[in-house]
Amino acid sequence: MIATLQVQEPTDKPPDSSEVAHLQGVSKHFGEVRALHNVDFSVRPGELVALLGPNGAGKTTAVKLFLGLARPTAGKVRILGGNPVQSEVRMRIGAMMQVAKVPETLRVREHIDLFSSYYSKPLLLEETLIIAGLLEIKDRIFGELSGGQKQRLLFALAVCGDPDLLILDEPTVGLDVEARRLLWEQIRKLVSRGKTVLLTTHYLEEADSLADRVVVINHGEIIAEGTPAEIKSKITGRRIRCLTRLDISTLRSLPGVLDVQKDRDQFEIRVTEAEPVLRELLRRDSAVSGIEVTSAGLEEAFLALTQNNNGDSMPSGRN
């Protein structure tokens, strides 16, 4: 069972060796803007955690705190048992940020050679190229790469040092479907080798497919966490897609219907229980067709959690 974060005063407890990354009672303010408020959040060894939230929810602030690129207004940040600003800690972290700039005139292999030199025990160049799918374009100049190829190079720079903790901020933006799936496979392989991954993404399918645990943040506070299945279980109900002659107002008036959206020539109907609504649909429109019934997905759960949350309306407690 999952629940939401109960806001508590920060406690001064020793670092937990079972946690790779930990925010303890952390708040971060930018002037009058509250980016994070009294957040407790941890990532355990060997797991992939997806940090989800709408724009402005606090995801990037949390990532910057973990990387030592920002300091908390209150609370503590621990990474790999130390402080993220310590060089020995940074040597064990790889990061792929959503906004990054690298020299346009260096070749792919030159970028990787340069970044590898920052680490004491980096991966071999060829291994990094294979992981990122860049072997065939290793001699291409960065400025000549497509958007997806540039994204794969940034991923290569994040993994080339063979880090213990990999932080990926929107890693598949700009990738086509095939390239995204290939990158997912490489991320899974890294986790299978014992690496720990913190992922932020706007692709809910990505989080559902990859994450061991999902953490949802909104208005600077964690409002839910658990496995993808546990997060989805927060939202009861099912979806019906169909072609019908009934109009949207009639569909919304049917008993058991929670919401109706038009998607091109089909309707998508969110319901508490599918069977009674289907019977009523068939009674009112015998020509209804293209019926597809699915359970509520992570996207529905995410939207319901973030749109309905105002900071204090969710039940308290946390697993």
Backbone bond lengths (Angstrom), bond angles and torsions (degrees), N, CA, C in turn:
res aa  C-N    CA-C-N  psi(-1)  N-CA   C-N-CA  omega(-1)  CA-C   N-CA-C  phi
1 M - - - 1.464 - - 1.516 109.26 -
2 I 1.339 117.53 139.18 1.444 119.91 177.31 1.509 109.49 -112.21
3 A 1.298 115.16 161.05 1.449 120.50 175.90 1.517 107.03 -150.66
4 T 1.298 115.96 -176.61 1.447 119.14 -176.07 1.508 110.60 -100.88
5 L 1.318 114.95 170.37 1.447 121.50 -178.10 1.512 111.12 -70.73
6 Q 1.319 115.30 130.41 1.450 119.78 170.42 1.512 107.35 -94.34
7 V 1.309 117.40 120.05 1.455 121.38 -176.99 1.513 109.14 -66.59
8 Q 1.345 116.54 127.32 1.452 122.22 -178.07 1.513 109.23 -132.30
9 E 1.295 116.19 158.02 1.452 119.64 173.15 1.523 108.36 -69.43
10 P 1.356 118.26 141.27 1.442 119.76 -179.09 1.519 111.65 -63.43
11 T 1.320 115.53 141.21 1.453 121.09 176.78 1.512 109.06 -109.69
12 D 1.312 116.63 152.18 1.448 121.47 -178.23 1.519 108.71 -98.30
13 K 1.320 116.11 85.27 1.454 120.41 -178.63 1.513 110.09 -111.94
14 P 1.330 118.45 153.28 1.457 120.09 -179.70 1.509 110.91 -67.07
15 P 1.363 117.46 155.69 1.457 119.54 179.66 1.511 111.82 -62.15
16 D 1.311 116.26 140.97 1.459 123.36 179.53 1.519 108.99 -89.96
17 S 1.326 116.60 120.14 1.462 120.47 -177.67 1.523 112.15 -66.56
18 S 1.348 116.76 -14.39 1.457 119.63 179.25 1.529 111.71 -87.07
19 E 1.330 118.27 3.26 1.454 122.48 -179.48 1.522 109.95 -114.60
20 V 1.319 116.14 125.36 1.456 120.78 177.57 1.520 110.55 -77.73
21 A 1.326 116.76 -39.95 1.463 122.20 179.86 1.522 108.78 -138.00
22 H 1.341 116.31 141.41 1.459 118.64 -174.97 1.525 110.18 -151.23
23 L 1.322 116.04 127.27 1.457 123.02 165.78 1.526 106.81 -101.71
24 Q 1.315 116.74 123.00 1.466 121.05 -177.16 1.528 109.47 -117.18
25 G 1.330 115.96 107.67 1.458 120.98 178.88 1.518 112.75 56.58
26 V 1.321 116.92 39.75 1.465 121.13 -171.52 1.523 112.19 -87.41
27 S 1.323 115.02 132.18 1.462 123.15 168.82 1.521 108.09 -124.34
28 K 1.319 115.74 147.38 1.461 120.77 177.20 1.516 108.65 -140.92
29 H 1.336 115.81 121.46 1.455 121.80 179.29 1.522 109.22 -116.35
30 F 1.323 115.70 141.60 1.456 122.26 170.72 1.525 106.43 -115.14
31 G 1.323 116.36 91.34 1.454 120.13 -172.58 1.516 109.72 64.95
32 E 1.313 116.28 -122.38 1.460 120.79 179.68 1.528 112.45 -86.23
33 V 1.330 116.69 -7.21 1.465 120.87 -177.56 1.523 109.99 -86.49
34 R 1.326 116.87 127.14 1.464 122.36 178.45 1.522 108.43 -98.02
35 A 1.331 116.51 105.64 1.467 121.02 -179.10 1.517 112.05 -83.10
36 L 1.327 117.54 -40.59 1.462 123.19 177.14 1.518 108.44 -136.28
37 H 1.325 116.58 145.93 1.454 120.35 -179.75 1.519 110.81 -134.61
38 N 1.334 114.95 108.88 1.475 122.54 171.50 1.526 112.51 50.35
39 V 1.324 116.19 51.91 1.460 122.27 -173.70 1.527 111.24 -91.91
40 D 1.311 116.11 131.45 1.472 123.52 168.08 1.521 107.40 -111.20
41 F 1.318 115.95 123.02 1.465 120.38 -174.37 1.519 108.09 -155.82
42 S 1.333 116.35 132.60 1.461 119.09 -178.98 1.524 110.75 -137.76
43 V 1.319 114.81 156.59 1.460 123.31 175.21 1.524 106.86 -125.36
44 R 1.320 116.01 126.74 1.460 120.69 -175.93 1.533 111.22 -94.97
45 P 1.329 117.34 159.37 1.468 120.20 -177.13 1.527 112.47 -59.03
46 G 1.317 116.23 136.48 1.457 121.76 173.02 1.511 115.80 76.07
47 E 1.324 118.40 8.65 1.463 119.52 178.84 1.521 110.54 -109.89
48 L 1.318 114.88 157.53 1.457 121.46 173.94 1.518 107.34 -110.13
49 V 1.306 115.73 117.78 1.460 122.23 -179.61 1.518 108.79 -109.85
50 A 1.329 116.41 127.75 1.455 121.89 175.40 1.520 108.53 -99.20
51 L 1.321 116.41 121.72 1.457 122.31 177.54 1.531 107.64 -98.73
52 L 1.325 116.09 113.35 1.455 121.96 -174.34 1.523 110.40 -114.36
53 G 1.319 115.13 149.71 1.453 120.35 175.67 1.511 109.82 174.11
54 P 1.329 117.65 156.01 1.465 120.21 177.35 1.522 110.53 -67.55
55 N 1.323 116.35 169.15 1.460 120.42 176.81 1.521 109.60 -56.78
56 G 1.334 115.92 134.25 1.452 120.72 179.35 1.509 114.55 83.10
57 A 1.338 117.26 7.30 1.466 120.09 -176.58 1.517 113.05 -75.67
58 G 1.355 117.49 -24.50 1.457 120.78 -178.37 1.515 113.85 122.78
59 K 1.339 117.77 3.68 1.468 120.77 -177.31 1.528 111.69 -62.23
60 T 1.326 116.44 -51.65 1.469 119.74 -176.96 1.519 111.12 -64.78
61 T 1.316 117.40 -35.34 1.470 120.24 176.54 1.516 110.53 -61.82
62 A 1.342 117.21 -43.90 1.469 120.58 178.18 1.521 111.09 -61.46
63 V 1.335 116.98 -42.24 1.462 121.18 178.80 1.524 110.55 -62.05
64 K 1.334 117.53 -44.14 1.465 120.94 -179.33 1.525 111.47 -64.80
65 L 1.320 117.17 -34.40 1.467 120.45 175.92 1.519 110.75 -65.43
66 F 1.329 117.08 -43.63 1.457 120.73 178.79 1.524 111.66 -62.94
67 L 1.329 117.07 -32.26 1.454 121.48 -178.09 1.531 112.97 -88.51
68 G 1.315 117.21 -2.32 1.455 119.79 -178.42 1.513 113.40 75.39
69 L 1.341 117.69 14.61 1.458 121.83 179.14 1.525 111.80 -85.56
70 A 1.321 116.22 -8.23 1.463 122.37 175.57 1.526 107.52 -146.73
71 R 1.314 116.06 155.20 1.462 121.73 178.61 1.528 108.90 -110.20
72 P 1.334 117.86 142.14 1.464 119.27 179.68 1.517 111.74 -70.86
73 T 1.327 116.25 147.16 1.460 120.99 172.42 1.525 109.80 -70.15
74 A 1.339 115.47 -35.89 1.463 121.95 176.97 1.517 108.04 -149.61
75 G 1.337 116.57 156.08 1.454 121.02 178.63 1.519 112.56 92.67
76 K 1.338 115.73 -175.79 1.454 122.06 -174.98 1.519 111.33 -127.69
77 V 1.330 115.34 146.65 1.460 123.06 175.71 1.522 107.63 -120.61
78 R 1.327 115.84 125.13 1.460 120.92 177.94 1.517 109.65 -124.23
79 I 1.322 116.36 133.95 1.460 122.49 177.18 1.516 108.44 -130.56
80 L 1.320 117.15 123.05 1.465 122.05 176.72 1.526 111.41 50.95
81 G 1.337 115.34 38.81 1.455 121.54 177.42 1.501 115.13 80.35
82 G 1.344 118.01 2.61 1.455 120.19 -177.90 1.513 112.48 -137.13
83 N 1.315 115.03 -164.08 1.450 122.76 -179.81 1.524 108.92 -94.68
84 P 1.337 118.34 134.89 1.466 119.70 -175.91 1.526 114.45 -63.73
85 V 1.330 118.93 -14.39 1.463 119.84 178.67 1.521 112.23 -86.40
86 Q 1.330 117.54 -10.19 1.463 120.50 179.95 1.523 109.73 -73.12
87 S 1.331 116.72 136.21 1.468 121.07 -176.26 1.521 111.59 -62.41
88 E 1.341 117.37 -36.96 1.464 119.84 -178.85 1.527 111.46 -67.85
89 V 1.329 117.44 -26.67 1.462 121.73 175.27 1.527 110.41 -77.48
90 R 1.323 116.25 -45.58 1.462 120.23 -179.71 1.529 112.36 -60.52
91 M 1.329 116.86 -29.69 1.468 120.45 179.25 1.520 111.87 -65.38
92 R 1.334 117.43 -16.12 1.464 121.63 -177.00 1.534 111.90 -105.73
93 I 1.348 116.50 10.32 1.456 121.53 -178.30 1.523 109.64 -119.79
94 G 1.322 116.48 137.76 1.454 122.02 169.71 1.513 108.37 -118.24
95 A 1.327 117.02 142.29 1.463 119.72 -175.59 1.517 110.97 -139.28
96 M 1.315 114.64 139.37 1.459 122.60 173.02 1.521 106.94 -123.97
97 M 1.331 115.80 107.25 1.453 120.79 -175.61 1.523 110.70 -92.87
98 Q 1.326 115.06 152.75 1.457 120.65 -178.43 1.525 111.12 -64.14
99 V 1.330 116.39 -36.11 1.466 121.47 177.49 1.517 107.42 -114.73
100 A 1.318 116.82 114.59 1.459 121.22 -178.38 1.518 109.61 -144.35
101 K 1.334 115.45 146.30 1.459 120.73 177.77 1.522 108.54 -126.69
102 V 1.322 115.95 129.41 1.453 121.81 174.10 1.528 107.45 -131.52
103 P 1.335 117.98 157.74 1.469 120.07 -177.94 1.522 112.51 -56.77
104 E 1.320 116.04 134.20 1.461 122.17 -176.94 1.528 112.69 -74.50
105 T 1.341 117.98 -22.45 1.468 120.74 -169.42 1.518 114.39 -95.60
106 L 1.341 117.79 -6.26 1.465 119.96 177.62 1.525 110.48 -83.07
107 R 1.318 114.45 150.05 1.465 120.19 176.64 1.526 109.66 -79.34
108 V 1.327 115.75 162.70 1.462 121.33 -179.05 1.522 110.96 -53.72
109 R 1.320 117.02 -51.52 1.472 120.21 -177.67 1.527 111.43 -64.93
110 E 1.336 117.64 -31.57 1.466 120.60 179.80 1.523 110.68 -69.45
111 H 1.318 117.01 -39.30 1.460 119.93 175.24 1.524 110.82 -59.57
112 I 1.327 116.09 -46.43 1.463 119.63 -177.75 1.518 110.73 -66.95
113 D 1.340 118.05 -41.04 1.471 121.12 176.24 1.521 110.98 -58.25
114 L 1.327 115.95 -43.45 1.464 120.48 -178.84 1.519 111.00 -63.13
115 F 1.332 117.31 -50.35 1.458 120.32 -178.50 1.524 111.54 -66.61
116 S 1.320 117.22 -35.52 1.464 120.46 179.13 1.523 111.43 -62.72
117 S 1.324 116.47 -30.52 1.469 120.29 -178.19 1.523 112.69 -68.01
118 Y 1.343 117.14 -15.07 1.461 120.27 178.92 1.530 111.93 -78.90
119 Y 1.327 117.47 -12.66 1.465 122.00 -174.75 1.522 110.91 -110.89
120 S 1.326 115.36 152.34 1.467 119.60 -178.15 1.527 112.15 -78.37
121 K 1.325 117.68 -33.60 1.466 120.72 -178.12 1.535 109.76 -134.77
122 P 1.321 117.17 69.36 1.471 119.84 -178.43 1.516 111.93 -75.37
123 L 1.324 115.75 165.72 1.456 121.02 172.07 1.522 109.64 -69.50
124 L 1.321 115.94 158.17 1.458 119.50 172.88 1.526 109.18 -65.49
125 L 1.329 115.94 149.10 1.460 120.94 -178.46 1.519 111.54 -53.91
126 E 1.316 118.06 -47.43 1.462 121.16 -177.18 1.521 111.50 -63.27
127 E 1.332 116.52 -37.52 1.466 119.89 179.25 1.527 110.67 -64.10
128 T 1.326 116.16 -43.12 1.461 120.20 178.38 1.525 110.97 -63.47
129 L 1.324 116.44 -42.24 1.464 120.72 179.46 1.526 111.14 -61.59
130 I 1.323 116.29 -40.56 1.468 120.54 179.80 1.527 110.56 -67.52
131 I 1.330 117.31 -44.64 1.463 121.38 -179.71 1.528 111.00 -57.13
132 A 1.330 116.35 -41.25 1.463 120.87 -176.42 1.523 113.39 -91.39
133 G 1.336 117.47 -0.66 1.461 120.18 180.00 1.516 113.25 68.36
134 L 1.332 116.55 38.21 1.462 121.30 -175.12 1.524 113.54 -117.22
135 L 1.322 117.89 6.46 1.461 120.50 -172.61 1.524 112.27 -58.23
136 E 1.310 116.76 -40.33 1.468 119.79 -175.24 1.525 113.33 -77.49
137 I 1.320 117.36 -13.21 1.473 119.31 -179.93 1.527 110.98 -121.08
138 K 1.318 117.72 27.26 1.459 121.19 -175.10 1.524 113.03 -62.65
139 D 1.335 117.99 -24.22 1.470 120.89 -178.43 1.526 112.90 -97.66
140 R 1.337 117.02 4.53 1.464 120.38 178.86 1.530 110.05 -76.33
141 I 1.331 116.03 144.87 1.459 121.64 176.28 1.529 108.71 -78.04
142 F 1.327 115.92 140.09 1.457 120.77 -174.53 1.526 111.77 -55.06
143 G 1.328 116.82 -43.14 1.456 120.59 -177.53 1.512 114.15 -63.46
144 E 1.345 117.44 -15.94 1.462 121.80 -179.64 1.524 112.57 -96.53
145 L 1.321 117.20 -1.63 1.461 120.74 -177.32 1.526 111.16 -79.14
146 S 1.336 115.48 154.17 1.464 120.43 172.05 1.526 108.81 -72.96
147 G 1.337 115.53 169.30 1.457 119.48 179.37 1.523 112.54 -59.52
148 G 1.335 116.51 -42.20 1.461 120.04 179.20 1.518 112.29 -66.39
149 Q 1.337 117.19 -38.59 1.464 120.75 178.38 1.524 111.08 -66.32
150 K 1.326 116.77 -38.85 1.468 119.73 176.33 1.529 110.70 -62.31
151 Q 1.327 115.57 -39.63 1.459 119.79 179.07 1.523 110.43 -63.43
152 R 1.328 117.35 -39.90 1.461 120.65 178.87 1.528 111.27 -67.60
153 L 1.330 117.30 -33.30 1.465 119.19 176.46 1.529 110.62 -66.82
154 L 1.323 116.88 -41.49 1.466 119.31 177.47 1.529 110.96 -61.02
155 F 1.325 116.68 -35.70 1.464 120.49 174.55 1.524 110.20 -64.45
156 A 1.335 116.90 -42.17 1.463 121.11 178.35 1.532 110.68 -59.64
157 L 1.324 117.28 -41.46 1.465 120.87 179.99 1.528 111.14 -66.24
158 A 1.324 116.67 -28.42 1.465 120.40 178.50 1.522 112.09 -74.35
159 V 1.341 117.32 -31.54 1.473 119.89 -174.36 1.524 113.38 -101.29
160 C 1.331 118.66 -11.67 1.467 120.27 -171.15 1.523 113.07 -63.27
161 G 1.323 118.38 -25.87 1.456 120.74 179.40 1.508 114.23 -84.80
162 D 1.354 117.42 5.96 1.467 122.87 -178.16 1.531 111.03 52.88
163 P 1.345 117.31 54.50 1.466 120.39 -173.75 1.519 112.47 -72.69
164 D 1.334 115.28 156.02 1.469 121.03 174.51 1.526 110.37 -78.81
165 L 1.336 116.52 -34.02 1.465 122.28 178.58 1.519 108.37 -120.06
166 L 1.320 115.67 126.16 1.455 121.70 179.36 1.531 108.36 -115.64
167 I 1.339 116.50 121.65 1.454 122.15 179.94 1.519 107.90 -109.19
168 L 1.335 116.28 117.44 1.463 122.73 -175.15 1.520 108.93 -117.85
169 D 1.331 116.05 111.77 1.453 122.10 -179.09 1.522 108.87 -101.78
170 E 1.328 116.75 103.80 1.469 123.39 -178.31 1.537 111.18 53.18
171 P 1.342 118.58 58.82 1.469 120.61 -171.14 1.516 115.67 -70.89
172 T 1.337 118.86 -21.72 1.466 119.36 -173.53 1.528 113.19 -107.37
173 V 1.329 117.23 13.42 1.463 120.12 175.34 1.533 108.80 -61.70
174 G 1.316 116.80 130.64 1.459 120.99 178.10 1.512 114.86 88.02
175 L 1.336 117.67 -4.28 1.459 120.26 179.01 1.522 110.59 -90.60
176 D 1.341 116.18 145.24 1.457 118.71 173.52 1.530 109.05 -76.72
177 V 1.311 116.05 174.92 1.470 120.48 -173.36 1.522 111.39 -59.41
178 E 1.340 117.48 -44.46 1.458 120.40 -178.16 1.519 111.33 -64.79
179 A 1.337 116.66 -45.17 1.465 120.32 -179.71 1.527 110.86 -65.18
180 R 1.338 116.85 -36.19 1.465 119.95 178.35 1.522 110.66 -63.91
181 R 1.335 116.46 -43.84 1.467 119.86 179.89 1.523 111.03 -64.54
182 L 1.330 117.71 -38.60 1.465 121.28 178.42 1.525 110.73 -64.36
183 L 1.320 116.41 -39.88 1.463 119.62 178.38 1.526 110.44 -67.28
184 W 1.333 116.92 -39.13 1.460 119.27 175.27 1.525 110.95 -55.72
185 E 1.327 116.29 -43.65 1.458 120.78 -178.37 1.523 110.93 -62.67
186 Q 1.322 116.98 -40.04 1.462 120.16 179.00 1.533 111.08 -67.62
187 I 1.319 116.59 -37.70 1.473 119.84 177.16 1.521 109.99 -64.13
188 R 1.345 116.92 -41.64 1.469 119.93 177.58 1.530 110.91 -61.04
189 K 1.323 117.26 -40.01 1.467 120.87 179.71 1.527 110.84 -64.17
190 L 1.334 116.71 -39.08 1.460 119.76 178.40 1.529 110.57 -63.08
191 V 1.334 116.58 -42.69 1.464 120.15 178.59 1.528 110.40 -64.87
192 S 1.331 117.35 -38.02 1.463 121.01 179.51 1.525 111.56 -65.48
193 R 1.335 116.71 -22.36 1.468 121.43 176.18 1.520 112.14 -85.94
194 G 1.327 116.75 3.32 1.458 120.66 177.76 1.507 114.89 96.51
195 K 1.329 117.69 4.82 1.454 120.22 178.00 1.524 110.14 -73.68
196 T 1.322 115.71 153.71 1.452 122.29 177.59 1.518 108.45 -108.52
197 V 1.335 117.12 135.17 1.465 121.01 -174.16 1.524 109.97 -129.09
198 L 1.337 115.14 130.42 1.464 121.95 169.03 1.514 106.61 -110.62
199 L 1.322 116.01 121.74 1.460 122.74 -173.25 1.517 110.46 -121.07
200 T 1.333 117.04 130.77 1.457 119.85 166.18 1.525 107.38 -110.72
201 T 1.309 116.52 141.16 1.455 120.31 -177.64 1.518 110.27 -158.50
202 H 1.336 115.48 151.43 1.454 120.81 170.58 1.522 110.95 -99.74
203 Y 1.338 116.78 -3.26 1.461 120.63 177.67 1.528 107.98 -89.77
204 L 1.325 116.46 103.51 1.458 119.90 -177.00 1.521 111.49 -64.44
205 E 1.338 117.47 -32.85 1.459 121.17 176.71 1.526 110.23 -61.66
206 E 1.318 116.29 -36.07 1.461 121.79 179.31 1.528 110.92 -63.72
207 A 1.317 116.12 -47.88 1.465 120.29 178.38 1.517 110.92 -62.76
208 D 1.329 116.56 -41.93 1.466 121.59 -178.98 1.529 110.58 -62.60
209 S 1.330 116.16 -39.12 1.459 121.10 -176.30 1.524 112.78 -76.80
210 L 1.340 117.74 -35.91 1.463 120.80 -169.12 1.523 114.67 -101.27
211 A 1.321 117.65 -34.47 1.459 120.25 -163.73 1.521 113.87 -78.28
212 D 1.335 115.65 138.15 1.460 121.56 165.83 1.523 109.46 -77.19
213 R 1.321 115.06 -33.50 1.463 120.40 -177.54 1.525 108.48 -144.47
214 V 1.323 115.78 141.51 1.454 122.99 178.29 1.521 108.33 -114.95
215 V 1.329 115.95 133.81 1.469 122.08 175.37 1.521 107.16 -120.73
216 V 1.327 116.39 124.78 1.464 121.89 -178.96 1.521 108.84 -105.50
217 I 1.332 115.06 125.53 1.459 120.79 -179.14 1.521 108.96 -118.79
218 N 1.332 116.14 141.13 1.471 121.15 179.23 1.517 108.23 -152.00
219 H 1.330 116.89 137.26 1.465 122.34 -179.11 1.531 111.26 51.94
220 G 1.349 116.79 36.25 1.456 120.46 175.11 1.513 115.16 77.88
221 E 1.342 117.96 8.68 1.464 121.01 179.56 1.521 110.02 -130.98
222 I 1.318 116.51 147.49 1.461 121.34 176.42 1.519 108.02 -79.44
223 I 1.330 115.07 123.91 1.466 119.08 -175.97 1.527 112.43 -107.91
224 A 1.335 118.25 -14.94 1.467 120.21 177.70 1.519 109.27 -165.88
225 E 1.313 116.40 150.35 1.455 120.82 172.23 1.516 110.11 -155.96
226 G 1.316 116.09 154.28 1.454 122.90 -179.78 1.513 109.82 158.44
227 T 1.309 116.82 -174.54 1.455 119.96 174.35 1.526 108.73 -67.11
228 P 1.350 117.97 161.58 1.469 118.15 175.67 1.526 112.55 -53.88
229 A 1.334 116.91 -39.49 1.463 119.49 179.62 1.526 111.29 -64.45
230 E 1.331 116.90 -38.83 1.461 120.07 179.27 1.523 111.63 -67.99
231 I 1.331 116.17 -39.29 1.463 119.23 177.50 1.525 109.93 -63.33
232 K 1.336 116.74 -43.85 1.466 120.08 -179.94 1.523 111.72 -65.11
233 S 1.328 116.58 -29.97 1.463 119.30 -179.26 1.526 112.25 -69.57
234 K 1.353 117.07 -13.90 1.459 119.86 176.65 1.529 111.28 -65.60
235 I 1.339 115.34 -23.82 1.455 119.59 -177.38 1.520 108.67 -110.51
236 T 1.300 115.79 111.33 1.457 119.23 176.03 1.516 109.19 -82.79
237 G 1.308 116.11 159.84 1.448 119.67 176.26 1.515 112.80 114.20
238 R 1.334 114.42 176.69 1.460 120.67 -177.44 1.515 109.34 -140.37
239 R 1.345 114.91 170.51 1.462 120.97 177.98 1.519 109.96 -116.56
240 I 1.323 115.23 137.75 1.464 121.45 174.58 1.526 107.77 -117.69
241 R 1.331 116.63 124.26 1.460 121.55 171.59 1.521 108.14 -108.77
242 C 1.317 116.19 136.91 1.461 118.25 -177.98 1.529 111.35 -164.21
243 L 1.320 114.64 164.78 1.463 123.40 168.96 1.521 107.10 -101.77
244 T 1.334 116.87 126.03 1.458 119.88 -179.30 1.529 110.19 -148.00
245 R 1.328 114.87 153.41 1.455 120.58 177.32 1.526 111.74 -82.81
246 L 1.336 117.46 -10.80 1.459 120.32 179.02 1.524 110.27 -69.06
247 D 1.325 117.02 146.45 1.462 119.29 179.60 1.528 109.96 -86.30
248 I 1.326 115.65 169.79 1.465 120.55 -172.37 1.525 112.14 -65.76
249 S 1.324 117.83 -35.15 1.469 120.00 179.49 1.523 111.19 -67.14
250 T 1.335 116.90 -38.07 1.468 120.53 177.41 1.528 110.22 -65.43
251 L 1.314 116.42 -43.62 1.465 119.96 179.58 1.526 110.70 -61.54
252 R 1.312 117.38 -41.79 1.468 120.30 -179.63 1.522 112.32 -66.51
253 S 1.324 117.12 -21.99 1.464 120.38 -178.70 1.524 113.05 -84.96
254 L 1.337 117.74 -9.03 1.458 120.14 -177.86 1.528 110.56 -68.49
255 P 1.328 118.57 139.59 1.462 121.61 178.12 1.532 111.00 -59.45
256 G 1.328 115.94 133.57 1.462 120.76 178.13 1.510 114.69 90.93
257 V 1.337 117.39 -4.41 1.463 120.74 179.46 1.528 109.48 -87.19
258 L 1.347 116.26 127.10 1.457 121.81 -179.95 1.519 112.03 -94.12
259 D 1.326 116.08 -36.70 1.465 119.60 -177.87 1.521 108.78 -162.53
260 V 1.330 116.78 154.03 1.463 122.37 177.35 1.517 108.66 -136.78
261 Q 1.329 116.66 133.25 1.456 122.62 176.38 1.526 108.57 -129.11
262 K 1.333 115.50 142.92 1.469 120.88 176.56 1.531 108.10 -92.11
263 D 1.311 117.01 128.91 1.461 122.89 177.96 1.525 108.17 -125.72
264 R 1.336 115.67 94.73 1.461 122.11 -173.56 1.538 109.29 56.35
265 D 1.325 118.20 -117.90 1.467 119.14 -176.91 1.526 112.66 -93.94
266 Q 1.333 117.04 1.04 1.461 120.54 -179.30 1.523 111.11 -110.67
267 F 1.329 114.80 161.35 1.452 121.27 172.26 1.525 109.10 -108.94
268 E 1.320 115.79 143.37 1.463 121.30 172.38 1.526 106.96 -114.57
269 I 1.329 115.50 117.77 1.459 121.97 -172.09 1.522 108.58 -115.21
270 R 1.327 117.11 120.99 1.463 120.42 176.23 1.517 108.48 -95.34
271 V 1.337 116.01 128.19 1.462 121.33 -170.98 1.516 110.25 -134.23
272 T 1.328 115.59 159.66 1.464 119.63 174.76 1.526 110.33 -75.72
273 E 1.333 116.56 -46.14 1.460 122.12 175.41 1.521 108.12 -134.89
274 A 1.330 115.40 135.52 1.467 119.68 -172.19 1.529 112.93 -75.85
275 E 1.335 117.55 -41.57 1.461 120.35 -169.17 1.524 113.92 -60.74
276 P 1.352 120.39 -47.98 1.466 119.20 179.55 1.526 112.71 -62.17
277 V 1.332 116.72 -37.26 1.468 119.95 179.79 1.523 109.97 -68.50
278 L 1.323 117.22 -40.47 1.469 120.25 178.56 1.521 111.26 -62.15
279 R 1.324 116.95 -41.34 1.464 120.17 178.92 1.528 110.88 -62.19
280 E 1.339 116.07 -41.23 1.460 119.83 -179.70 1.530 111.02 -69.90
281 L 1.332 115.65 -37.61 1.468 119.87 176.00 1.527 110.89 -58.54
282 L 1.329 116.24 -48.04 1.463 121.10 -178.33 1.532 111.50 -67.33
283 R 1.325 116.14 -32.08 1.472 119.20 178.54 1.523 110.55 -67.48
284 R 1.344 116.13 -39.70 1.470 120.15 -175.93 1.529 112.62 -86.75
285 D 1.333 116.67 -24.60 1.467 119.65 -178.98 1.525 107.88 -143.16
286 S 1.323 116.59 95.18 1.471 121.02 -178.05 1.525 112.08 -68.40
287 A 1.333 116.99 -13.26 1.466 120.33 -178.97 1.529 112.45 -95.28
288 V 1.333 118.12 5.76 1.462 120.12 179.24 1.533 109.62 -55.74
289 S 1.332 117.03 139.42 1.466 120.87 -174.25 1.526 110.28 -147.05
290 G 1.334 114.89 175.29 1.458 120.93 178.19 1.507 113.12 60.96
291 I 1.333 117.01 34.33 1.467 120.98 -174.82 1.530 110.45 -73.13
292 E 1.326 114.87 129.67 1.463 121.79 176.51 1.518 107.90 -136.91
293 V 1.333 117.24 126.01 1.462 122.12 -178.07 1.527 108.71 -117.00
294 T 1.325 117.55 126.39 1.464 122.05 179.32 1.517 109.65 -134.68
295 S 1.325 115.14 159.14 1.465 120.34 175.02 1.513 109.42 -76.92
296 A 1.326 115.97 160.34 1.453 120.74 176.64 1.523 109.61 -61.60
297 G 1.314 117.10 136.63 1.452 121.63 -178.07 1.510 112.50 -100.82
298 L 1.354 115.36 -176.90 1.452 120.57 -179.62 1.525 111.42 -63.61
299 E 1.341 116.04 -33.15 1.462 118.98 179.69 1.525 111.23 -62.76
300 E 1.341 117.04 -44.08 1.463 120.17 178.65 1.527 110.96 -63.35
301 A 1.342 115.27 -42.37 1.461 119.24 179.91 1.523 110.71 -63.18
302 F 1.336 116.14 -43.94 1.462 120.90 -179.92 1.530 110.73 -61.32
303 L 1.329 116.43 -47.33 1.457 120.02 -178.93 1.524 111.40 -63.32
304 A 1.326 116.01 -41.91 1.466 119.08 -179.61 1.524 111.01 -65.21
305 L 1.333 116.80 -41.69 1.464 120.31 -178.67 1.518 111.77 -66.17
306 T 1.334 116.81 -44.11 1.462 119.83 -174.99 1.522 112.86 -80.61
307 Q 1.330 117.65 -35.19 1.467 119.52 -178.39 1.517 112.26 -76.68
308 N 1.330 116.14 -30.97 1.462 118.95 -177.64 1.516 113.20 -90.04
309 N 1.355 116.70 -12.32 1.461 120.05 -175.68 1.520 110.52 -86.66
310 N 1.333 116.05 131.87 1.464 119.95 175.33 1.512 111.65 -119.86
311 G 1.354 114.57 18.78 1.452 118.68 176.42 1.507 113.83 102.96
312 D 1.354 117.93 -24.76 1.457 117.42 -178.08 1.526 112.33 -143.73
313 S 1.343 116.79 11.29 1.452 118.91 -175.20 1.519 112.88 -93.35
314 M 1.354 117.42 -11.52 1.451 119.25 -179.03 1.519 109.48 -83.40
315 P 1.340 117.26 153.49 1.456 119.17 178.08 1.512 111.20 -64.78
316 S 1.325 116.35 149.74 1.461 120.41 -177.37 1.504 110.59 -87.62
317 G 1.350 114.29 171.98 1.456 120.12 -178.80 1.502 110.57 102.86
318 R 1.337 117.33 162.86 1.456 120.75 -175.37 1.510 109.86 -160.95
319 N 1.345 116.55 136.47 1.456 121.25 173.68 1.496 109.75 -92.01
